[in-house]
Amino acid sequence: MSDSELNKLKGKFLGQIKETEAKIPVLVVIRNGGTGRGDTLSGCELIAPCMDFWVALQLRTARASGWRDELAAHLEASRFCYPTDVVDSKAGKDEINRMQNDHELKFDKRPHNRRVQYWKKMSVKYPFSFEYEELLNDWLQVKVSDS
């Protein structure tokens, strides 16, 4: 079956839009960078509490995205993504702890002979966490000793 035939069938069975008394709460978040040109994060998000909306939007070529897509869009736009990129906040620390636990669980599930030996082979002291305070202390000590 060709795409055009499939689209004709979809159009035939979807029916017309009807106006009813039923009210469904919908939140539309419009993102515009304010630059006058479209960038990676420009567009709108539709937040609705219903699977029927999702199916209808997918049939009309809307694109569903999740957290991974959100992180990739922020990375491409060179913007921070809260809370992942804001490590000084409590939410950022919680997110880092969650990611650390996920990576440790994934590492522990591997057989011992298949695990990467981070310290022995690569001299990586903290493979699953970001020790920012220790890194800052090291940098400050180097700066003080240089001056």
N, CA, C and O atoms as a MOPAC input file, in Angstrom:
PM7 MOZYME 1SCF
protein

 N      0.85400 1    -1.17100 1     0.00000 1
 C      0.00000 1     0.00000 1     0.00000 1
 C      0.90300 1     1.23900 1     0.00000 1
 O      1.85600 1     1.31200 1     0.77600 1
 N      0.61300 1     2.18200 1    -0.84400 1
 C      1.44600 1     3.38500 1    -0.93800 1
 C      1.07000 1     4.37800 1     0.16400 1
 O      0.03600 1     4.24100 1     0.81700 1
 N      1.92100 1     5.36700 1     0.35200 1
 C      1.66700 1     6.38500 1     1.37300 1
 C      0.40600 1     7.18200 1     1.06500 1
 O     -0.36500 1     7.50700 1     1.96800 1
 N      0.20100 1     7.49000 1    -0.18900 1
 C     -0.98500 1     8.28600 1    -0.54800 1
 C     -2.27200 1     7.51200 1    -0.24900 1
 O     -3.24900 1     8.09000 1     0.22600 1
 N     -2.27000 1     6.21100 1    -0.52600 1
 C     -3.45200 1     5.39700 1    -0.21700 1
 C     -3.69100 1     5.33700 1     1.28700 1
 O     -4.82900 1     5.42400 1     1.74800 1
 N     -2.60400 1     5.18800 1     2.04900 1
 C     -2.72600 1     5.15000 1     3.50700 1
 C     -3.26500 1     6.47300 1     4.03400 1
 O     -4.12600 1     6.48300 1     4.91400 1
 N     -2.77100 1     7.58600 1     3.50800 1
 C     -3.24800 1     8.89900 1     3.95000 1
 C     -4.71500 1     9.11100 1     3.59000 1
 O     -5.45200 1     9.72700 1     4.36000 1
 N     -5.15100 1     8.61300 1     2.43200 1
 C     -6.56500 1     8.71000 1     2.06400 1
 C     -7.42800 1     7.92700 1     3.04500 1
 O     -8.48300 1     8.39900 1     3.46800 1
 N     -6.96900 1     6.71000 1     3.41100 1
 C     -7.72300 1     5.90800 1     4.37800 1
 C     -7.77800 1     6.59400 1     5.73800 1
 O     -8.81900 1     6.59600 1     6.39500 1
 N     -6.66200 1     7.17500 1     6.15700 1
 C     -6.64800 1     7.89300 1     7.43800 1
 C     -7.64500 1     9.04300 1     7.41300 1
 O     -8.42100 1     9.22000 1     8.35200 1
 N     -7.62200 1     9.82700 1     6.33000 1
 C     -8.53300 1    10.95900 1     6.20800 1
 C     -9.98900 1    10.53200 1     6.16200 1
 O    -10.86700 1    11.24000 1     6.65500 1
 N    -10.24000 1     9.38800 1     5.57800 1
 C    -11.61000 1     8.89000 1     5.44700 1
 C    -12.18200 1     8.46700 1     6.79800 1
 O    -13.35400 1     8.71300 1     7.08300 1
 N    -11.34900 1     7.82700 1     7.63600 1
 C    -11.84400 1     7.26800 1     8.88800 1
 C    -11.68600 1     8.19500 1    10.08900 1
 O    -12.25500 1     7.92100 1    11.14500 1
 N    -10.93500 1     9.27400 1     9.95700 1
 C    -10.76600 1    10.17000 1    11.09700 1
 C    -12.00400 1    11.01500 1    11.33900 1
 O    -12.30300 1    11.34900 1    12.48500 1
 N    -12.71900 1    11.36400 1    10.30100 1
 C    -13.93600 1    12.13700 1    10.45600 1
 C    -13.65500 1    13.62100 1    10.61700 1
 O    -12.50500 1    14.05800 1    10.63600 1
 N    -14.73400 1    14.38100 1    10.73200 1
 C    -14.61600 1    15.83100 1    10.84500 1
 C    -14.43500 1    16.23400 1    12.30800 1
 O    -14.78300 1    15.49100 1    13.22500 1
 N    -13.88200 1    17.42600 1    12.49600 1
 C    -13.72300 1    17.96200 1    13.85200 1
 C    -15.08300 1    18.45400 1    14.32000 1
 O    -15.77000 1    19.19100 1    13.61200 1
 N    -15.46000 1    18.03900 1    15.51900 1
 C    -16.75900 1    18.42200 1    16.05800 1
 C    -16.55400 1    19.27900 1    17.29400 1
 O    -15.57100 1    19.12300 1    18.01800 1
 N    -17.47900 1    20.17100 1    17.52300 1
 C    -17.43300 1    21.01400 1    18.70900 1
 C    -18.40200 1    20.42800 1    19.72600 1
 O    -19.57600 1    20.20700 1    19.42800 1
 N    -17.89600 1    20.18000 1    20.93500 1
 C    -18.73800 1    19.59000 1    21.97200 1
 C    -18.64000 1    20.42400 1    23.24200 1
 O    -17.83400 1    21.35000 1    23.33900 1
 N    -19.46800 1    20.08000 1    24.19800 1
 C    -19.46100 1    20.76800 1    25.48900 1
 C    -18.32400 1    20.28200 1    26.38300 1
 O    -17.96900 1    20.95000 1    27.35400 1
 N    -17.75700 1    19.13500 1    26.06600 1
 C    -16.69300 1    18.56500 1    26.89700 1
 C    -15.45100 1    19.44300 1    26.81600 1
 O    -15.03900 1    19.85400 1    25.73100 1
 N    -14.86900 1    19.72100 1    27.95500 1
 C    -13.66500 1    20.54700 1    28.01200 1
 C    -12.49400 1    19.69600 1    28.49200 1
 O    -12.59600 1    18.99100 1    29.49700 1
 N    -11.40000 1    19.76800 1    27.77600 1
 C    -10.19000 1    19.03200 1    28.13800 1
 C     -9.09400 1    20.05500 1    28.38500 1
 O     -8.82000 1    20.88700 1    27.52000 1
 N     -8.45800 1    20.00700 1    29.55900 1
 C     -7.39900 1    20.98600 1    29.82900 1
 C     -6.16500 1    20.71300 1    28.97100 1
 O     -5.61800 1    19.61100 1    28.98000 1
 N     -5.74400 1    21.72300 1    28.24000 1
 C     -4.58000 1    21.61800 1    27.36400 1
 C     -3.66600 1    22.79100 1    27.66500 1
 O     -4.12000 1    23.92700 1    27.79800 1
 N     -2.38200 1    22.51000 1    27.77300 1
 C     -1.39500 1    23.55800 1    28.00700 1
 C     -0.50000 1    23.64300 1    26.77800 1
 O      0.10500 1    22.65100 1    26.37400 1
 N     -0.41800 1    24.82900 1    26.18900 1
 C      0.44100 1    25.05500 1    25.02800 1
 C      1.58900 1    25.94800 1    25.47100 1
 O      1.37200 1    27.07100 1    25.92500 1
 N      2.80700 1    25.44700 1    25.33900 1
 C      4.00400 1    26.21000 1    25.69200 1
 C      4.68200 1    26.60800 1    24.39200 1
 O      5.14100 1    25.75400 1    23.63300 1
 N      4.74400 1    27.91900 1    24.13900 1
 C      5.35400 1    28.41400 1    22.90900 1
 C      6.75400 1    28.88900 1    23.23300 1
 O      6.94900 1    29.72700 1    24.11300 1
 N      7.72100 1    28.35300 1    22.52200 1
 C      9.12100 1    28.72700 1    22.72500 1
 C      9.59900 1    29.50500 1    21.51600 1
 O      9.51600 1    29.04000 1    20.37900 1
 N     10.09900 1    30.69200 1    21.78600 1
 C     10.67700 1    31.50200 1    20.73000 1
 C     11.92200 1    32.14500 1    21.31100 1
 O     11.86900 1    32.75100 1    22.38100 1
 N     13.01500 1    32.02000 1    20.62800 1
 C     14.26500 1    32.58400 1    21.11900 1
 C     14.28400 1    34.09800 1    21.11400 1
 O     15.17700 1    34.69700 1    21.71400 1
 N     13.32800 1    34.73700 1    20.45400 1
 C     13.28600 1    36.18200 1    20.39000 1
 C     14.26900 1    36.76900 1    19.39800 1
 O     14.47000 1    37.98300 1    19.36500 1
 N     14.88000 1    35.92700 1    18.59500 1
 C     15.87300 1    36.42000 1    17.64300 1
 C     15.26000 1    36.72100 1    16.28700 1
 O     15.92200 1    37.31100 1    15.43300 1
 N     14.02000 1    36.33100 1    16.07000 1
 C     13.39100 1    36.55300 1    14.78300 1
 C     13.67400 1    35.45400 1    13.78000 1
 O     13.14200 1    35.47700 1    12.67000 1
 N     14.49000 1    34.50700 1    14.14700 1
 C     14.78000 1    33.38900 1    13.25800 1
 C     14.55200 1    32.10300 1    14.03800 1
 O     14.65200 1    32.09300 1    15.26500 1
 N     14.25600 1    31.04800 1    13.35300 1
 C     14.02900 1    29.77400 1    14.01900 1
 C     15.33800 1    29.15400 1    14.46800 1
 O     16.29900 1    29.10000 1    13.70100 1
 N     15.38100 1    28.69400 1    15.69000 1
 C     16.55400 1    27.95400 1    16.13700 1
 C     16.10200 1    26.59500 1    16.63700 1
 O     14.94100 1    26.22200 1    16.46900 1
 N     17.00100 1    25.86400 1    17.24300 1
 C     16.72600 1    24.47900 1    17.61700 1
 C     15.57900 1    24.35700 1    18.60900 1
 O     14.79600 1    23.41000 1    18.53600 1
 N     15.47000 1    25.30000 1    19.53200 1
 C     14.45800 1    25.18800 1    20.57600 1
 C     13.16700 1    25.92800 1    20.25800 1
 O     12.24300 1    25.90500 1    21.07200 1
 N     13.06900 1    26.58200 1    19.10500 1
 C     11.83900 1    27.28700 1    18.74800 1
 C     10.74800 1    26.28100 1    18.41800 1
 O     11.01400 1    25.18600 1    17.92200 1
 N      9.52300 1    26.67600 1    18.70200 1
 C      8.39300 1    25.80800 1    18.41400 1
 C      7.40800 1    25.84800 1    19.56000 1
 O      7.45000 1    26.75800 1    20.38800 1
 N      6.53200 1    24.87900 1    19.61400 1
 C      5.58200 1    24.83600 1    20.71900 1
 C      5.46000 1    23.40600 1    21.23100 1
 O      5.69600 1    22.43200 1    20.51700 1
 N      5.08200 1    23.33100 1    22.49400 1
 C      4.85100 1    22.04000 1    23.12600 1
 C      3.38800 1    21.98700 1    23.53200 1
 O      2.85100 1    22.95900 1    24.06200 1
 N      2.75300 1    20.87100 1    23.28800 1
 C      1.36700 1    20.66900 1    23.65400 1
 C      1.33200 1    19.62500 1    24.75500 1
 O      1.76800 1    18.48900 1    24.56400 1
 N      0.81300 1    20.01500 1    25.90300 1
 C      0.73400 1    19.09800 1    27.04100 1
 C     -0.74300 1    18.81500 1    27.28900 1
 O     -1.49500 1    19.70400 1    27.68700 1
 N     -1.14900 1    17.57500 1    27.05000 1
 C     -2.55000 1    17.18800 1    27.18000 1
 C     -2.63000 1    15.84500 1    27.89300 1
 O     -1.75500 1    14.99900 1    27.70700 1
 N     -3.67000 1    15.63100 1    28.71100 1
 C     -3.76700 1    14.40200 1    29.49900 1
 C     -4.51700 1    13.27500 1    28.79500 1
 O     -5.40300 1    12.66200 1    29.39100 1
 N     -4.18100 1    12.99300 1    27.54800 1
 C     -5.00900 1    12.02200 1    26.84900 1
 C     -4.23500 1    11.28600 1    25.76700 1
 O     -3.47800 1    11.89600 1    25.01100 1
 N     -4.42400 1     9.99200 1    25.69600 1
 C     -3.78100 1     9.17700 1    24.67500 1
 C     -4.39000 1     9.45000 1    23.29500 1
 O     -3.70300 1     9.34700 1    22.27900 1
 N     -5.66900 1     9.79400 1    23.26500 1
 C     -6.32500 1    10.06500 1    21.97900 1
 C     -5.68200 1    11.24700 1    21.26300 1
 O     -5.52800 1    11.23000 1    20.04200 1
 N     -5.30800 1    12.27100 1    22.02300 1
 C     -4.60800 1    13.40400 1    21.42200 1
 C     -3.29400 1    12.95200 1    20.80700 1
 O     -2.94500 1    13.34300 1    19.69400 1
 N     -2.57800 1    12.12700 1    21.54400 1
 C     -1.26600 1    11.68100 1    21.07000 1
 C     -1.41300 1    10.91300 1    19.75500 1
 O     -0.65700 1    11.14400 1    18.81100 1
 N     -2.37500 1    10.01200 1    19.69500 1
 C     -2.58200 1     9.22500 1    18.47600 1
 C     -2.97400 1    10.14100 1    17.32000 1
 O     -2.45100 1    10.00000 1    16.21500 1
 N     -3.89000 1    11.07900 1    17.56800 1
 C     -4.33200 1    11.98700 1    16.50300 1
 C     -3.18000 1    12.85500 1    16.01100 1
 O     -3.04300 1    13.07200 1    14.80700 1
 N     -2.35900 1    13.34900 1    16.91500 1
 C     -1.22100 1    14.18000 1    16.50800 1
 C     -0.19700 1    13.36600 1    15.72700 1
 O      0.39500 1    13.87000 1    14.77200 1
 N      0.01700 1    12.12100 1    16.11900 1
 C      0.96700 1    11.28500 1    15.39400 1
 C      0.46800 1    10.98700 1    13.98200 1
 O      1.25600 1    10.92900 1    13.03900 1
 N     -0.82500 1    10.80100 1    13.84400 1
 C     -1.39000 1    10.55600 1    12.51800 1
 C     -1.30900 1    11.79800 1    11.63600 1
 O     -1.34700 1    11.69700 1    10.41000 1
 N     -1.19900 1    12.97000 1    12.26300 1
 C     -1.09000 1    14.21500 1    11.49400 1
 C      0.34800 1    14.74100 1    11.49600 1
 O      0.56900 1    15.94800 1    11.40100 1
 N      1.30400 1    13.85200 1    11.60100 1
 C      2.75400 1    14.08200 1    11.46800 1
 C      3.34500 1    15.02200 1    12.51900 1
 O      4.34600 1    15.68500 1    12.24500 1
 N      2.75500 1    15.09400 1    13.70900 1
 C      3.41900 1    15.80600 1    14.80400 1
 C      4.54800 1    14.92100 1    15.31300 1
 O      4.50400 1    13.70100 1    15.15700 1
 N      5.53900 1    15.52100 1    15.90900 1
 C      6.69000 1    14.74600 1    16.37200 1
 C      6.67200 1    14.67500 1    17.89300 1
 O      6.70300 1    15.70200 1    18.57100 1
 N      6.62200 1    13.47300 1    18.41700 1
 C      6.68900 1    13.28700 1    19.86300 1
 C      8.14400 1    13.21900 1    20.27400 1
 O      8.95600 1    12.57000 1    19.61500 1
 N      8.47100 1    13.88700 1    21.36000 1
 C      9.85400 1    13.85000 1    21.82900 1
 C      9.86100 1    13.61600 1    23.32700 1
 O      8.89400 1    13.91200 1    24.02900 1
 N     10.96500 1    13.08400 1    23.79500 1
 C     11.11300 1    12.79200 1    25.20600 1
 C     12.30100 1    13.52000 1    25.79500 1
 O     12.81200 1    14.47700 1    25.21200 1
 N     12.73500 1    13.06100 1    26.95400 1
 C     13.80800 1    13.72400 1    27.68400 1
 C     15.12000 1    13.70500 1    26.90600 1
 O     15.85400 1    14.69200 1    26.90100 1
 N     15.41600 1    12.58100 1    26.24900 1
 C     16.65200 1    12.49900 1    25.46400 1
 C     16.67000 1    13.53000 1    24.33600 1
 O     17.69200 1    14.16300 1    24.07300 1
 N     15.51900 1    13.68700 1    23.67300 1
 C     15.41500 1    14.68300 1    22.60500 1
 C     15.56000 1    16.09400 1    23.16100 1
 O     16.16100 1    16.96000 1    22.52600 1
 N     15.01300 1    16.31900 1    24.34000 1
 C     15.13100 1    17.63100 1    24.98500 1
 C     16.59400 1    17.95600 1    25.28200 1
 O     17.05200 1    19.06900 1    25.02300 1
 N     17.32200 1    16.98900 1    25.82300 1
 C     18.74600 1    17.20700 1    26.10800 1
 C     19.53000 1    17.46700 1    24.82700 1
 O     20.39800 1    18.33900 1    24.79700 1
 N     19.23000 1    16.71600 1    23.76900 1
 C     19.93200 1    16.90500 1    22.49600 1
 C     19.63000 1    18.27700 1    21.90000 1
 O     20.52300 1    18.91800 1    21.34700 1
 N     18.38700 1    18.73200 1    22.00500 1
 C     18.02700 1    20.04800 1    21.46800 1
 C     18.74900 1    21.15800 1    22.21800 1
 O     19.21800 1    22.11700 1    21.60500 1
 N     18.84200 1    21.03700 1    23.53800 1
 C     19.56700 1    22.04900 1    24.31700 1
 C     21.05200 1    22.03100 1    23.98000 1
 O     21.68800 1    23.08200 1    23.90700 1
 N     21.59700 1    20.85300 1    23.77700 1
 C     23.01100 1    20.75200 1    23.42100 1
 C     23.27200 1    21.41700 1    22.07100 1
 O     24.24900 1    22.15000 1    21.91900 1
 N     22.40400 1    21.16400 1    21.09200 1
 C     22.57200 1    21.76300 1    19.77000 1
 C     22.39000 1    23.27800 1    19.79800 1
 O     23.01300 1    23.99600 1    19.01600 1
 N     21.53300 1    23.76500 1    20.70200 1
 C     21.28100 1    25.20000 1    20.78900 1
 C     22.29800 1    25.90200 1    21.68700 1
 O     22.23500 1    27.12100 1    21.84800 1
 N     23.22800 1    25.15600 1    22.27000 1
 C     24.24500 1    25.69900 1    23.18800 1
 C     23.59800 1    26.41800 1    24.36400 1
 O     24.00400 1    27.52100 1    24.73000 1
 N     22.59800 1    25.78800 1    24.94700 1
 C     21.91200 1    26.34700 1    26.11000 1
 C     21.90900 1    25.31800 1    27.23100 1
 O     21.99200 1    24.11300 1    26.99400 1
 N     21.81300 1    25.82000 1    28.45500 1
 C     21.74100 1    24.93300 1    29.60400 1
 C     20.37400 1    24.26900 1    29.66300 1
 O     19.35900 1    24.86200 1    29.29700 1
 N     20.36900 1    23.03400 1    30.12800 1
 C     19.12500 1    22.29000 1    30.32400 1
 C     18.98600 1    22.00700 1    31.82000 1
 O     19.77700 1    21.26100 1    32.39600 1
 N     17.97600 1    22.60800 1    32.43700 1
 C     17.77300 1    22.42900 1    33.87000 1
 C     17.12100 1    21.07700 1    34.10700 1
 O     16.21400 1    20.73700 1    33.34700 1
 N     17.49800 1    20.29000 1    35.07900 1
 C     18.51300 1    20.47100 1    36.10500 1
 C     19.84900 1    19.82500 1    35.76300 1
 O     20.79500 1    19.92700 1    36.54500 1
 N     19.94800 1    19.16800 1    34.62400 1
 C     21.15000 1    18.40200 1    34.30800 1
 C     22.39800 1    19.26200 1    34.25100 1
 O     23.45100 1    18.85600 1    34.74200 1
 N     22.29600 1    20.44000 1    33.66000 1
 C     23.47200 1    21.27900 1    33.46000 1
 C     23.69700 1    22.30300 1    34.56300 1
 O     24.67400 1    23.05000 1    34.50700 1
 N     22.83200 1    22.36000 1    35.55400 1
 C     22.98600 1    23.31500 1    36.65200 1
 C     23.37300 1    22.51900 1    37.89100 1
 O     22.51700 1    22.14400 1    38.69200 1
 N     24.66000 1    22.26600 1    38.04000 1
 C     25.12400 1    21.34300 1    39.08000 1
 C     25.16400 1    21.97900 1    40.46000 1
 O     25.28100 1    21.26400 1    41.45500 1
 N     25.06900 1    23.30200 1    40.55000 1
 C     25.11200 1    23.95500 1    41.85400 1
 C     23.78100 1    23.89900 1    42.58800 1
 O     23.73800 1    24.12100 1    43.79800 1
 N     22.70200 1    23.60800 1    41.88800 1
 C     21.39200 1    23.58500 1    42.52400 1
 C     21.14200 1    22.21900 1    43.16300 1
 O     21.82000 1    21.23800 1    42.85600 1
 N     20.15200 1    22.18000 1    44.06000 1
 C     19.80400 1    20.91300 1    44.71400 1
 C     19.26200 1    19.91400 1    43.68600 1
 O     19.57600 1    18.72500 1    43.74100 1
 N     18.45000 1    20.40700 1    42.75400 1
 C     17.91000 1    19.52700 1    41.71000 1
 C     19.02800 1    18.98600 1    40.82800 1
 O     18.98000 1    17.83000 1    40.40500 1
 N     20.03600 1    19.81100 1    40.54600 1
 C     21.17100 1    19.35900 1    39.74600 1
 C     21.95800 1    18.27500 1    40.45900 1
 O     22.37800 1    17.29500 1    39.84400 1
 N     22.15900 1    18.45400 1    41.76800 1
 C     22.87500 1    17.43400 1    42.54800 1
 C     22.08400 1    16.13000 1    42.60000 1
 O     22.65300 1    15.04300 1    42.50500 1
 N     20.76100 1    16.25200 1    42.75100 1
 C     19.91800 1    15.04900 1    42.75100 1
 C     19.98800 1    14.32800 1    41.40800 1
 O     20.02700 1    13.09900 1    41.35800 1
 N     20.00400 1    15.09700 1    40.32300 1
 C     20.08800 1    14.50400 1    38.98300 1
 C     21.42900 1    13.80500 1    38.79100 1
 O     21.48600 1    12.72000 1    38.21100 1
 N     22.50600 1    14.41700 1    39.27100 1
 C     23.83400 1    13.79800 1    39.15100 1
 C     23.89400 1    12.51300 1    39.96900 1
 O     24.45800 1    11.51600 1    39.51700 1
 N     23.31200 1    12.52800 1    41.17800 1
 C     23.27900 1    11.31000 1    41.99800 1
 C     22.47300 1    10.20800 1    41.31900 1
 O     22.85400 1     9.03900 1    41.36800 1
 N     21.35700 1    10.57600 1    40.68500 1
 C     20.54700 1     9.58700 1    39.98000 1
 C     21.33200 1     8.98200 1    38.81500 1
 O     21.32100 1     7.76700 1    38.61700 1
 N     22.01200 1     9.83300 1    38.04900 1
 C     22.80600 1     9.32900 1    36.92100 1
 C     23.95100 1     8.45100 1    37.41500 1
 O     24.27100 1     7.44000 1    36.79000 1
 N     24.57200 1     8.83000 1    38.53500 1
 C     25.66100 1     8.03300 1    39.09700 1
 C     25.15100 1     6.64700 1    39.49200 1
 O     25.79600 1     5.64100 1    39.19800 1
 N     23.99800 1     6.59300 1    40.15300 1
 C     23.43200 1     5.30200 1    40.55100 1
 C     23.09600 1     4.44300 1    39.33300 1
 O     23.32900 1     3.23500 1    39.33700 1
 N     22.54800 1     5.07000 1    38.29400 1
 C     22.23600 1     4.32000 1    37.06700 1
 C     23.49300 1     3.72000 1    36.44800 1
 O     23.49600 1     2.55500 1    36.05200 1
 N     24.56300 1     4.51400 1    36.36200 1
 C     25.80800 1     4.02500 1    35.76100 1
 C     26.45100 1     2.93000 1    36.61200 1
 O     27.00100 1     1.96600 1    36.07800 1
 N     26.38100 1     3.07900 1    37.93400 1
 C     26.94900 1     2.04800 1    38.81000 1
 C     26.18000 1     0.73500 1    38.67800 1
 O     26.78300 1    -0.33800 1    38.63700 1
 N     24.84200 1     0.81900 1    38.61100 1
 C     24.04300 1    -0.40100 1    38.43800 1
 C     24.36000 1    -1.08200 1    37.11000 1
 O     24.48300 1    -2.30500 1    37.04700 1
 N     24.48900 1    -0.29600 1    36.06200 1
 C     24.82600 1    -0.85000 1    34.75200 1
 C     26.20300 1    -1.50900 1    34.78700 1
 O     26.40300 1    -2.57100 1    34.19700 1
 N     27.15200 1    -0.87600 1    35.48000 1
 C     28.50400 1    -1.41500 1    35.60600 1
 C     28.49500 1    -2.71700 1    36.40700 1
 O     29.17600 1    -3.67700 1    36.04700 1
 N     27.71800 1    -2.74500 1    37.49900 1
 C     27.67400 1    -3.92700 1    38.36300 1
 C     27.00100 1    -5.12300 1    37.69200 1
 O     27.25200 1    -6.26400 1    38.08100 1
 N     26.16300 1    -4.88700 1    36.70500 1
 C     25.48300 1    -5.98600 1    36.01300 1
 C     26.41000 1    -6.73800 1    35.06400 1
 O     26.13100 1    -7.87900 1    34.69400 1
 N     27.49000 1    -6.11400 1    34.67800 1
 C     28.42800 1    -6.77200 1    33.75800 1
 C     29.25400 1    -7.81000 1    34.51300 1
 O     29.51500 1    -7.63400 1    35.70200 1
 N     29.66600 1    -8.87900 1    33.85400 1
 C     30.54300 1    -9.85500 1    34.50300 1
 C     31.89600 1    -9.21200 1    34.83500 1
 O     32.32000 1    -8.26200 1    34.17700 1
 N     32.55600 1    -9.73600 1    35.85100 1
 C     33.81600 1    -9.13800 1    36.31400 1
 C     34.87300 1    -9.07800 1    35.21500 1
 O     35.62700 1    -8.10900 1    35.13000 1
 N     34.92800 1   -10.09500 1    34.38800 1
 C     35.96300 1   -10.09800 1    33.35000 1
 C     35.62200 1    -9.17500 1    32.18000 1
 O     36.46600 1    -8.96300 1    31.31000 1
 N     34.40400 1    -8.62000 1    32.13500 1
 C     34.00100 1    -7.70900 1    31.05900 1
 C     33.91400 1    -6.25400 1    31.52700 1
 O     33.62300 1    -5.36100 1    30.73200 1
 N     34.16300 1    -6.02200 1    32.79300 1
 C     34.08100 1    -4.65700 1    33.31400 1
 C     35.32000 1    -3.85800 1    32.93700 1
 O     36.43400 1    -4.38100 1    32.91200 1
 N     35.10600 1    -2.60500 1    32.65200 1
 C     36.22800 1    -1.71300 1    32.35900 1
 C     36.94700 1    -1.41700 1    33.66900 1
 O     36.31500 1    -1.06300 1    34.66500 1
 N     38.24800 1    -1.56100 1    33.66500 1
 C     39.03900 1    -1.28900 1    34.86600 1
 C     39.50300 1     0.16600 1    34.79700 1
 O     40.59200 1     0.47800 1    34.31500 1
 N     38.64000 1     1.03000 1    35.29200 1
 C     38.86600 1     2.46400 1    35.13400 1
 C     40.16200 1     2.92700 1    35.78700 1
 O     40.94300 1     3.64500 1    35.16300 1
 N     40.40000 1     2.53100 1    37.02600 1
 C     41.57400 1     3.04000 1    37.73100 1
 C     42.85200 1     2.35700 1    37.25200 1
 O     43.86700 1     3.01200 1    37.01500 1
 N     42.78900 1     1.03400 1    37.11400 1
 C     43.98900 1     0.27400 1    36.76900 1
 C     44.48400 1     0.57500 1    35.35500 1
 O     45.68300 1     0.76200 1    35.14700 1
 N     43.57900 1     0.62300 1    34.39300 1
 C     43.96900 1     0.78800 1    32.98700 1
 C     44.02500 1     2.24800 1    32.53900 1
 O     44.90200 1     2.63600 1    31.76800 1
 N     43.07000 1     3.06000 1    33.03600 1
 C     42.95900 1     4.42400 1    32.50900 1
 C     43.23400 1     5.51000 1    33.54100 1
 O     43.22500 1     6.69300 1    33.19800 1
 N     43.47400 1     5.14600 1    34.77700 1
 C     43.72600 1     6.09700 1    35.87000 1
 C     42.58100 1     7.09200 1    36.05000 1
 O     42.80700 1     8.27600 1    36.30000 1
 N     41.36100 1     6.60200 1    35.92200 1
 C     40.18600 1     7.43700 1    36.15900 1
 C     39.75300 1     7.20100 1    37.59300 1
 O     39.36600 1     6.09500 1    37.96900 1
 N     39.82500 1     8.27200 1    38.39600 1
 C     39.56500 1     8.13300 1    39.82300 1
 C     38.07000 1     7.97800 1    40.12900 1
 O     37.68800 1     7.13500 1    40.94100 1
 N     37.23700 1     8.78200 1    39.48700 1
 C     35.79200 1     8.74700 1    39.72400 1
 C     35.07100 1     8.52500 1    38.39000 1
 O     34.70900 1     9.49800 1    37.72800 1
 N     34.85600 1     7.28000 1    37.98400 1
 C     34.25800 1     7.04800 1    36.66000 1
 C     32.75700 1     7.34000 1    36.58700 1
 O     32.23300 1     7.55700 1    35.49400 1
 N     32.05800 1     7.35000 1    37.71700 1
 C     30.60300 1     7.48800 1    37.67600 1
 C     30.09100 1     8.78300 1    38.27300 1
 O     28.88100 1     9.00700 1    38.28700 1
 N     30.95700 1     9.63200 1    38.75900 1
 C     30.50200 1    10.87200 1    39.38000 1
 C     31.39700 1    12.02500 1    38.95700 1
 O     32.47700 1    11.83200 1    38.40100 1
 N     30.91800 1    13.22000 1    39.23600 1
 C     31.66900 1    14.42800 1    38.93500 1
 C     32.04000 1    15.07400 1    40.26400 1
 O     31.18000 1    15.63000 1    40.94600 1
 N     33.27700 1    15.00700 1    40.62300 1
 C     33.73500 1    15.58700 1    41.88900 1
 C     34.20600 1    17.01900 1    41.63300 1
 O     35.40300 1    17.29700 1    41.56200 1
 N     33.22500 1    17.92100 1    41.49700 1
 C     33.53100 1    19.30600 1    41.15600 1
 C     34.32000 1    20.00800 1    42.26000 1
 O     35.22800 1    20.79100 1    41.98000 1
 N     33.96900 1    19.72400 1    43.51000 1
 C     34.65300 1    20.40000 1    44.62000 1
 C     36.13300 1    20.03300 1    44.65100 1
 O     36.98500 1    20.89800 1    44.85100 1
 N     36.43500 1    18.76800 1    44.45600 1
 C     37.83500 1    18.34100 1    44.43800 1
 C     38.57800 1    18.95400 1    43.25000 1
 O     39.73000 1    19.36900 1    43.37800 1
 N     37.92100 1    19.00600 1    42.10900 1
 C     38.52600 1    19.60600 1    40.92400 1
 C     38.81100 1    21.09300 1    41.14500 1
 O     39.88500 1    21.57800 1    40.79100 1
 N     37.86000 1    21.81000 1    41.72500 1
 C     38.07300 1    23.23000 1    42.01200 1
 C     39.20400 1    23.43600 1    43.00600 1
 O     40.01700 1    24.34600 1    42.84400 1
 N     39.26200 1    22.59300 1    44.03300 1
 C     40.35300 1    22.70700 1    45.00800 1
 C     41.70600 1    22.48300 1    44.34500 1
 O     42.66600 1    23.19500 1    44.63600 1
 N     41.78800 1    21.49500 1    43.45300 1
 C     43.04300 1    21.25000 1    42.73300 1
 C     43.43000 1    22.45000 1    41.87800 1
 O     44.59600 1    22.84300 1    41.84900 1
 N     42.45900 1    23.03200 1    41.18300 1
 C     42.74100 1    24.19500 1    40.34000 1
 C     43.20100 1    25.38500 1    41.17300 1
 O     44.13300 1    26.10000 1    40.80400 1
 N     42.52400 1    25.58400 1    42.31200 1
 C     42.89400 1    26.72300 1    43.15900 1
 C     44.29000 1    26.53700 1    43.74800 1
 O     45.03800 1    27.50700 1    43.87200 1
 N     44.65000 1    25.31100 1    44.11100 1
 C     45.99100 1    25.06100 1    44.64100 1
 C     47.04700 1    25.31700 1    43.57700 1
 O     48.10900 1    25.86200 1    43.87700 1
 N     46.76800 1    24.93200 1    42.34600 1
 C     47.71300 1    25.17300 1    41.25100 1
 C     47.85800 1    26.67100 1    41.01200 1
 O     48.96900 1    27.15000 1    40.78600 1
 N     46.74600 1    27.42700 1    41.05700 1
 C     46.79800 1    28.87200 1    40.85700 1
 C     47.60600 1    29.54900 1    41.95100 1
 O     48.40700 1    30.44400 1    41.67700 1
 N     47.39500 1    29.11800 1    43.19700 1
 C     48.10800 1    29.72400 1    44.32100 1
 C     49.59600 1    29.42100 1    44.22500 1
 O     50.42200 1    30.29300 1    44.49400 1
 N     49.94400 1    28.20800 1    43.84700 1
 C     51.36200 1    27.84600 1    43.75700 1
 C     52.04700 1    28.54400 1    42.58200 1
 O     53.25100 1    28.79500 1    42.64000 1
 N     51.29900 1    28.86700 1    41.50600 1
 C     51.87900 1    29.57200 1    40.36100 1
 C     52.16600 1    31.03200 1    40.67800 1
 O     53.12900 1    31.59900 1    40.16000 1
 N     51.35200 1    31.64200 1    41.51300 1
 C     51.52600 1    33.07500 1    41.77000 1
 C     52.39500 1    33.37100 1    42.94700 1
 O     52.62100 1    34.53700 1    43.27000 1

